[in-house]
């Protein structure tokens, strides 16, 4: 992903290493759901059924995003260096704002 004014250019490691496998498992499940939606469109399925599945994919991604935000708040903000907590909080709030602006 290219850096933008909302995205820092520094490379930081995620604070979710303990739950990395769980996150990857969820993302693989979501990937399967997206492929399922693609198949529904290819099969000319009823629009409302496709929209229902899209809603399920969005909800699953939201759950992953909330989990990552929780991990960031606990690991990088609260558990971070005192002199970096303000910056980390700002990053977290910017991420929340981006998630809320979508659509």
N, C-alpha and C positions, 0 to 999 in steps of 0.2 A: 504494500500500500504506500503510495506516495505521501510525503509529508505535506500537510496543509497548515494554515494558520491555527486550526483547531487541534492539530496533531503534533506533539513534540517530536523533534528529530533525534533525541537521545534514545539509545537502545537500553531499555530496562527489562529485567527478567520479571515474569509474572510471579505473584505470590501464591499461586494455586498449585504448586507442585504436588502437594499431598492429594489433591483431588484431580490431578491431570487425567488419569485414566478414566475417571467418572465423566469428566467433561468431554473427552474424546468419544466415549461410548454414547453420550447424549447427542453429540454432533453427528456421529454416524447414523443414529436413529433419525435425526432430522433430515439428513441427506437422503435417507430412504423415503421419508415422507415427501420430500420435494420431488424425487423421481416418481413417486406414486401420483402426485398431482400432474406431472408431465404426462404420465400414462393415461390419466383420466381425460386430459385435453386431447391427446391423440385418439382416444376412443370415443370422442364426442359425448362425454358424460354430461349429465344435467348440470347446468351452470351453478345452481345452488349447492349441489354436492361438491363441486370443485371449490366454490367459495368457502364452504364449511371446512374443507381440508386445508385451504390456505390459512384460514383463521387458526387452525390447530398448529400449523407450522409456525406462525407468528407467535402464538402463545408459548410454544416450546422454546423458541429463540429468546423470548422475553425472560423465561425462567433461567436460561443460561446466562443472559446478561445480568439479571439480578444477583445470581450466584457469584459472578465475577466481580460485581460491584461490592458485594458483601466481603469477599476475600480481599479486595483492594483496600476497603475501609479498615479491615482488621489487621492486615499484614503491612500495608504500605503507609497508611495514615496513622492509626493508633500505635502500631508496632514499629513504625519507622523512626528515623533519626529526628530529634526535636527540631533541628534547623530545616528539615525538609517537609515537616507536616503541613505547613501552610500551602506549599506548592502542590503536595499530593492531594490535599483537600480541594484545591482549585481544579486540578485535573479530574478528580472524581465528579465534581459538580458540572464541569464542562461535558463530561461523558453522559451524565444524567440529562443534561439539557439537549444533547444531540439525540438521545433516545426518545425524548418526549416530543421533539420537533418532527419526527418522521411522519409520513403519511400525507 
